[in-house]
Amino acid sequence: MNRRKKIVTKFQKKDKRTNAKLHKSKKPGYVSKAEREKLEKLTDEKVEQTTEQTAEAEAEQQ
């Protein structure tokens, strides 16, 4: 019984590993707090630039 159990568990572990490789997690990777702050600053700057450009475009049209 012991030998059979060891063999069965060995193959179960192998199957579990291959199954895990096939079904990758869709969870996004970890982003550190500092990196999130940098990204937030960049997006804020882009938003400001686009609002300035749209304001200038509207002023030129009028």
Secondary structure as UniProt FT lines:
FT   HELIX           2..22
FT   HELIX           33..61
//
